[in-house]
Amino acid sequence: MLLGLDIGVSVVKASLFSEDGTSCVASLPHPVQSSRPDWMEKDAEVLWQACCTVIRDALAKLDSPKVDALGICACGNGCVLLDSDGQVLRPIIFSNDTRAADLARAATNAPYRARIFAKTRQALYPGQTAVLLQWIRDHEPSLYSRIHRILLVKDFIRWKLTGVALSDFSDIGATGLMNLENKSYDSGLLSDQGLQDIAWALPELRHGMEIGGYVTQVAAEATGLRAGLPVAVGCIDCEAALIGTNAASPGDLSVIAGSWSINQARVPGLPEDADIFLTTWGAEPGTYTTLEGSPTSAINFDWFVRTFQASGREVVAADYKMVIEEASVLGPEENVPIFLPYLHGAPVSPSLRGAFLQIRPEHTKAHIARAALEGVVFGHLWHVEKLIKSGLRFERVRLAGGASRSPFWTQLFADILGLPVSVQSVTEVGALGAALCAGVAIKRWPDLASAAAEMVQEQQCFKPDPERHRVYAAKYRIFKNTVETLSNTFDHASSATQH
């Protein structure tokens, strides 16, 4: 069996996969801490213990499972910082943290942006590792001076498992710290960002489907894994989901509706379109993935359910089911409010945040819930349009993330995007992608394409309805115009208050 560990912003999942593709899953929520507005942090030891717990729980679901290898994926960017003694210097910062918004805003200066984009093929944003390191340099200088090792989330957990500190090209390639043209850390790029003095602390790089180390005796005792178990290098979670949904063919659009709105596709080379959010390497040599994304997806609906359904108590699966059932009673032509899914920031403007607009006396919770579900998908479409504008063309969508567990919400994706949307028989596609990296690492398959062809099974395909698509296209035009108008308004207001 192969074990895949998927570490998200709010939950950790461990999944065991047999050779016939069946799986058993254990998961554990690990809510982020927010000691200040816009800060998204987590105690590193608490995260490690959560990983140990879900691994033990997954192993306990089967009778003495024989695990052949472990693969890891995790949310990208953010940072984990270690000192020279291997001690964590501060809580982990996650990628939906916006404390460095002013630095990211300054990076939109045209000459600077062009210079950075030419090497990184990505726009800098507040939760990106390069931007966060600049913030720590400016606001926590004594801590910054003690940085000995810079890791990303999956790399920290692999280090705890194996004692080996390194990263992979897909993860570090998305951080704004590397030159994608020559596949290396770039002294000029780091100097442009004022980070040349900690270049030596950046991790060694390998490909995601290589062996990154072996489980130590200490880690074996903590997790229940056997000492000496091979651990693959692994990859960023969006790459793992692309692998786990077998979305690497021309015409495939990989969509992940989770904490982030991820909309991505394999591309033959590095794009020149400076409006594209991010391009990084794939888990295998010679592969690239272009991505449009922002923290504007199902995490917004999580907030709605937590606030208006659970009302302060712990959210359970039945809460999501009940709210979606209420929303599904309404038809697409129903006059529901406009929801802007920007609780954690908007990709169009650093000043714009979430909102419900055009609320009327006759609107019920069901209307508001449906608005939230539609607004999240409209946010995805905004990103998909940018990918299409860059020259990409799509024939089908492979959907992953929390939204893919709801047939109603999945049908919304099909009707709004106007494309057939498939979901897989395995719900934890990120963990599957990580496990397939581990399988290739131990030579079970020659490459990831062969692994995905054998292990990924489509469960259902949702076809778009032409009439519903027409209705949603009209709604989307209103959504898009509203976003553009409010972005201009709040950008102007923010600029006025700063002068």
Buried (B, 14 or more C-beta within 10 A) or exposed (E): BBBBBBBBBBBBBBBBBEEEBEBBBBBBEBEBBEEEEBBBBBBBEEBBBBBBBBBBBBBEEEEEBEBBBBBBBBBBBBBBBBEEEEEBBBBBBBBBBBBBBBBBBBBEEEEBBEBBBBBBBBBBBBBBBBBBBBBBBEEBEEBBEBBBBBBBBBBBBBBBBBBBBBBBBBBBBBBBBBBBEEEEBBEEBBEBBEBEEBBEBBBEBBBBBBBBBBBBEEBBEBBBBEEEBBBBBBBBBBBBBBBBBBBBEEEBBBBBBBBBBBBBBBBEEEBEBBEBBBBBBBBBEEBBBBBBBBBBBBBBBBBBBBEBBBEEEEBEEEBBEBBBEBBBEBEBEBEBBBBBBBBBBBBBBBBBBBBBBEEEEEBEEBBBBBBBBBBBBBBBBBBBBBBEEBEBEBEBBBBBBBBBBBEBBBBBBBBBBBBEBBBBEBBBBBBBBBBBBBBBBBEBBEEBBBBBEBBBEEEEEBEBBEEBBEBBEEBBEEBBEBBEEBBBEBBEEBEEEEE
